[in-house]
Amino acid sequence: MKTVKGGYALYGVLALVAGIVLGIVFSPQVPDAVQPYLPIAVVAALDAVFGGLRAYLDEIFDAKVFVVSFVFNVLVAALIVWLGDQLGVGTQLSTAIIVVLGIRIFGNAAALRRRLFGA
Protein backbone atom coordinates (compact mmCIF):
# COMPACT_ATOMS: atom_id res chain seq x y z
CA MET A 1 0.00 0.00 0.00
CA LYS A 2 1.29 3.41 -0.92
CA THR A 3 1.29 6.42 1.32
CA VAL A 4 1.73 10.03 0.35
CA LYS A 5 4.70 11.87 1.79
CA GLY A 6 4.24 15.39 3.14
CA GLY A 7 5.87 17.06 0.11
CA TYR A 8 3.40 15.55 -2.32
CA ALA A 9 0.41 16.73 -0.30
CA LEU A 10 1.67 20.28 -0.77
CA TYR A 11 1.19 19.93 -4.55
CA GLY A 12 -2.50 19.21 -4.01
CA VAL A 13 -2.94 22.22 -1.74
CA LEU A 14 -1.12 24.48 -4.20
CA ALA A 15 -3.26 23.19 -7.08
CA LEU A 16 -6.41 23.84 -5.05
CA VAL A 17 -5.33 27.40 -4.24
CA ALA A 18 -4.37 28.02 -7.89
CA GLY A 19 -7.77 26.72 -9.04
CA ILE A 20 -9.65 28.94 -6.60
CA VAL A 21 -7.64 32.01 -7.62
CA LEU A 22 -8.15 31.30 -11.34
CA GLY A 23 -11.88 30.81 -10.75
CA ILE A 24 -12.16 34.13 -8.94
CA VAL A 25 -10.06 36.04 -11.49
CA PHE A 26 -11.66 34.68 -14.66
CA SER A 27 -15.20 34.06 -13.30
CA PRO A 28 -16.08 31.29 -15.78
CA GLN A 29 -19.68 30.83 -16.91
CA VAL A 30 -21.23 27.37 -16.69
CA PRO A 31 -23.13 26.42 -19.87
CA ASP A 32 -26.88 25.93 -19.41
CA ALA A 33 -26.66 22.32 -20.60
CA VAL A 34 -24.24 21.43 -17.78
CA GLN A 35 -25.95 23.31 -14.93
CA PRO A 36 -28.26 20.45 -13.80
CA TYR A 37 -25.26 18.15 -13.40
CA LEU A 38 -22.88 20.52 -11.61
CA PRO A 39 -24.29 20.22 -8.05
CA ILE A 40 -24.33 16.43 -8.29
CA ALA A 41 -20.77 16.41 -9.64
CA VAL A 42 -19.60 18.63 -6.78
CA VAL A 43 -21.19 16.37 -4.15
CA ALA A 44 -19.70 13.27 -5.84
CA ALA A 45 -16.29 14.95 -5.87
CA LEU A 46 -16.64 15.87 -2.18
CA ASP A 47 -17.42 12.23 -1.42
CA ALA A 48 -14.17 11.18 -3.09
CA VAL A 49 -12.19 13.89 -1.28
CA PHE A 50 -13.53 12.92 2.16
CA GLY A 51 -12.86 9.26 1.36
CA GLY A 52 -9.32 10.19 0.33
CA LEU A 53 -8.75 12.13 3.55
CA ARG A 54 -9.98 9.18 5.57
CA ALA A 55 -7.69 6.80 3.68
CA TYR A 56 -4.77 9.19 4.15
CA LEU A 57 -5.28 9.32 7.91
CA ASP A 58 -5.66 5.52 8.01
CA GLU A 59 -2.37 5.35 6.05
CA ILE A 60 -3.91 3.34 3.21
CA PHE A 61 -4.14 6.18 0.67
CA ASP A 62 -3.36 5.25 -2.92
CA ALA A 63 -3.27 8.09 -5.45
CA LYS A 64 -4.47 5.88 -8.32
CA VAL A 65 -7.46 4.68 -6.32
CA PHE A 66 -8.28 8.27 -5.35
CA VAL A 67 -8.17 9.58 -8.92
CA VAL A 68 -10.23 6.68 -10.26
CA SER A 69 -12.74 7.09 -7.42
CA PHE A 70 -12.96 10.84 -8.00
CA VAL A 71 -13.56 10.57 -11.76
CA PHE A 72 -15.80 7.51 -11.52
CA ASN A 73 -18.03 9.05 -8.81
CA VAL A 74 -18.54 12.21 -10.85
CA LEU A 75 -19.22 10.35 -14.10
CA VAL A 76 -21.63 7.83 -12.58
CA ALA A 77 -23.55 10.53 -10.71
CA ALA A 78 -23.83 12.64 -13.88
CA LEU A 79 -24.89 9.57 -15.88
CA ILE A 80 -27.63 8.73 -13.38
CA VAL A 81 -28.93 12.31 -13.45
CA TRP A 82 -28.85 12.33 -17.26
CA LEU A 83 -30.70 9.01 -17.36
CA GLY A 84 -33.27 10.41 -14.91
CA ASP A 85 -33.74 13.46 -17.14
CA GLN A 86 -34.31 11.19 -20.14
CA LEU A 87 -36.90 9.18 -18.21
CA GLY A 88 -38.57 12.29 -16.80
CA VAL A 89 -37.62 11.55 -13.18
CA GLY A 90 -34.43 13.61 -12.98
CA THR A 91 -35.37 15.37 -9.74
CA GLN A 92 -36.09 12.13 -7.91
CA LEU A 93 -32.83 10.52 -9.02
CA SER A 94 -30.88 13.68 -8.17
CA THR A 95 -32.35 13.59 -4.68
CA ALA A 96 -31.47 9.92 -4.32
CA ILE A 97 -27.87 10.58 -5.36
CA ILE A 98 -27.55 13.49 -2.93
CA VAL A 99 -28.92 11.35 -0.09
CA VAL A 100 -26.59 8.41 -0.79
CA LEU A 101 -23.50 10.55 -1.26
CA GLY A 102 -24.46 12.69 1.73
CA ILE A 103 -24.63 9.60 3.93
CA ARG A 104 -21.17 8.56 2.70
CA ILE A 105 -19.75 12.05 3.25
CA PHE A 106 -21.09 12.25 6.81
CA GLY A 107 -19.83 8.71 7.50
CA ASN A 108 -16.36 9.68 6.33
CA ALA A 109 -16.55 12.95 8.27
CA ALA A 110 -17.47 11.04 11.43
CA ALA A 111 -14.54 8.67 10.89
CA LEU A 112 -12.24 11.68 10.39
CA ARG A 113 -13.55 13.26 13.59
CA ARG A 114 -12.98 10.05 15.54
CA ARG A 115 -9.48 9.66 14.08
CA LEU A 116 -8.43 13.28 14.66
CA PHE A 117 -10.11 14.02 17.97
CA GLY A 118 -10.76 10.60 19.46
CA ALA A 119 -14.42 11.53 19.86
C-alpha positions in Angstrom: 0.0 0.0 0.0 1.3 3.4 -0.9 1.3 6.4 1.3 1.7 10.0 0.4 4.7 11.9 1.8 4.2 15.4 3.1 5.9 17.1 0.1 3.4 15.5 -2.3 0.4 16.7 -0.3 1.7 20.3 -0.8 1.2 19.9 -4.5 -2.5 19.2 -4.0 -2.9 22.2 -1.7 -1.1 24.5 -4.2 -3.3 23.2 -7.1 -6.4 23.8 -5.0 -5.3 27.4 -4.2 -4.4 28.0 -7.9 -7.8 26.7 -9.0 -9.7 28.9 -6.6 -7.6 32.0 -7.6 -8.1 31.3 -11.3 -11.9 30.8 -10.8 -12.2 34.1 -8.9 -10.1 36.0 -11.5 -11.7 34.7 -14.7 -15.2 34.1 -13.3 -16.1 31.3 -15.8 -19.7 30.8 -16.9 -21.2 27.4 -16.7 -23.1 26.4 -19.9 -26.9 25.9 -19.4 -26.7 22.3 -20.6 -24.2 21.4 -17.8 -26.0 23.3 -14.9 -28.3 20.5 -13.8 -25.3 18.1 -13.4 -22.9 20.5 -11.6 -24.3 20.2 -8.0 -24.3 16.4 -8.3 -20.8 16.4 -9.6 -19.6 18.6 -6.8 -21.2 16.4 -4.2 -19.7 13.3 -5.8 -16.3 15.0 -5.9 -16.6 15.9 -2.2 -17.4 12.2 -1.4 -14.2 11.2 -3.1 -12.2 13.9 -1.3 -13.5 12.9 2.2 -12.9 9.3 1.4 -9.3 10.2 0.3 -8.8 12.1 3.6 -10.0 9.2 5.6 -7.7 6.8 3.7 -4.8 9.2 4.1 -5.3 9.3 7.9 -5.7 5.5 8.0 -2.4 5.3 6.1 -3.9 3.3 3.2 -4.1 6.2 0.7 -3.4 5.3 -2.9 -3.3 8.1 -5.4 -4.5 5.9 -8.3 -7.5 4.7 -6.3 -8.3 8.3 -5.3 -8.2 9.6 -8.9 -10.2 6.7 -10.3 -12.7 7.1 -7.4 -13.0 10.8 -8.0 -13.6 10.6 -11.8 -15.8 7.5 -11.5 -18.0 9.0 -8.8 -18.5 12.2 -10.8 -19.2 10.4 -14.1 -21.6 7.8 -12.6 -23.5 10.5 -10.7 -23.8 12.6 -13.9 -24.9 9.6 -15.9 -27.6 8.7 -13.4 -28.9 12.3 -13.4 -28.8 12.3 -17.3 -30.7 9.0 -17.4 -33.3 10.4 -14.9 -33.7 13.5 -17.1 -34.3 11.2 -20.1 -36.9 9.2 -18.2 -38.6 12.3 -16.8 -37.6 11.6 -13.2 -34.4 13.6 -13.0 -35.4 15.4 -9.7 -36.1 12.1 -7.9 -32.8 10.5 -9.0 -30.9 13.7 -8.2 -32.4 13.6 -4.7 -31.5 9.9 -4.3 -27.9 10.6 -5.4 -27.6 13.5 -2.9 -28.9 11.4 -0.1 -26.6 8.4 -0.8 -23.5 10.6 -1.3 -24.5 12.7 1.7 -24.6 9.6 3.9 -21.2 8.6 2.7 -19.7 12.1 3.2 -21.1 12.2 6.8 -19.8 8.7 7.5 -16.4 9.7 6.3 -16.6 13.0 8.3 -17.5 11.0 11.4 -14.5 8.7 10.9 -12.2 11.7 10.4 -13.5 13.3 13.6 -13.0 10.0 15.5 -9.5 9.7 14.1 -8.4 13.3 14.7 -10.1 14.0 18.0 -10.8 10.6 19.5 -14.4 11.5 19.9 
